[in-house]
Amino acid sequence: MKTIKDSVHDHIEVEGVARALLDTPEMQRLRHIKQLGTASLVYPSANHTRFEHSLGVYHNACEALDHLNVEGPRAEKVKAAALLHDVGHGPFSHNLEPLTHRRTGKYHDDVHELFERGDVSTVLRDHDIPPREVADLVAGDGRFGQLVSGELDVDRMDYLVRDAHHTGVPYGTIDHARLVRELTFQDGELVLAEGNVQTAESLLVARALMTPTVYNHHVTRISKAMLRRAGERLLDSTRHDAEDLRRMDDPGFLVALRRTEETAEVARRFDERDLYKRAVWAERANVPEHVLDIEHEDERGYELEIAERAGVDPDQVVLDVPGEPAMDESSTRVLVRGEARRLDQQSPLVEALQSAQLAQWRLGVYCPEAVTDQVGTAAARVLDLDIDGALVTEVRGLQGTLDQYGQ
């Protein structure tokens, strides 16, 4: 057994197969991938990593399994999956995942191939655990896959608390110990026990408040968009492929950007926090449907057209169209008078929070600060936005008054 001091859960005891997995290269790589990607550019103390988060998820899984009276080989598989659930992440966590998914068809939880080779495979087989079964759990398959990856998974019970702790914002505080303690199965489905509607609501509220403040803060979005575009240029102009990119860590990716002529300028801007600014920051109601439904291939076409109209370098314009706001936690099931009910059917809070998400949605167009006026005006015309082009940068400036936290 190994006891590790943790900033959130205090002391975490790691034993069994998890102890052996801890020192594999696949796990140690996570020490070099930030949990919140580029959010440290906003919140300087948000430097926690996927490694410490994985330990927290493992701890929560151990607590949940004890409560559910699950022991033996089945428990060991779930504990292994909890610890390993993020080894498929690429650099800067979720930031580059849309890029690598387009080119490989894989998300970070598609780890079957990864678990079939290397040290992880060896450790699992040495403990008589089939790697395929652990990979299935990471993907959320089966009864106990819900515990690792689902609406009530032990993953979000760690990251909300950990992200709030390291950013210093007060919004991610949830009673994660109670959430773990109140888990139960009803007809094979993971649910919260009777009397926990408010407990489930707290999870929903925490996520709803953390999203605009931390996960979708405009500086986080701008830096993510810049890195994604740089990642595309890196793959298009070097021998690196998307599989190489998936296995990089944060420092390795930045080194690759610095060494490549086509991406060196973005790397410099990132290193010096000389980020692009918002030329457009448009509400959902002001964006036409054909732009809301845009495919990635068409985004670059719009960027080129905006740049041409504005008279700037095409690489200096980045269009950022978020997807439809999602609230997975709203489908959490809670026992109410012995019946498992979806939270969105039981709680009036869900509809209000979903409306708030839509109200917070913004389309962004980013570029160097010196050319925001012409790029904003050009973007409003090219994208047929329902706003006066002269007011585009004013909207950007007014939004800045809402930035209460961060640098």
Buried (B, 14 or more C-beta within 10 A) or exposed (E): EEEBEBEBBEEBEBEBBBBBBBEBEBBEBBEBBBBBBBBBBBBEEBEBBBBBBBBBBBBBBBBBBEEBEBEEEEBBBBBBBBBBBBBBBBBBBBBBBBBBBEBBEBBBBBBBEBBEEBBBBEBBEEBEBEBEBBBBBBBBBBBBBBBBBBBBBBBBBBBBBBBBBBBEBEBBBBBBEBBBBBBBBBEEEBBBEBEBBEBBBBBBBBBBBBBBBBBBBBBBBBBBBBBBBBBBBBBEEBEBEBEBBBEBBBEBBBEBBBEBEBBEBBBEBBEEEEBBBBBBBBBBEBBEEEBBEBEEEBBBEBBBBBBEBBEBEEBBBBBBBBEEBEBEBBBBBBBBEEEBBBBBEBBEBBEEBBEBBEEBBBBBBBBBEEBBBBBBBBBBBBBEBEBEBEEBBEBBEEEEEEEEBBE
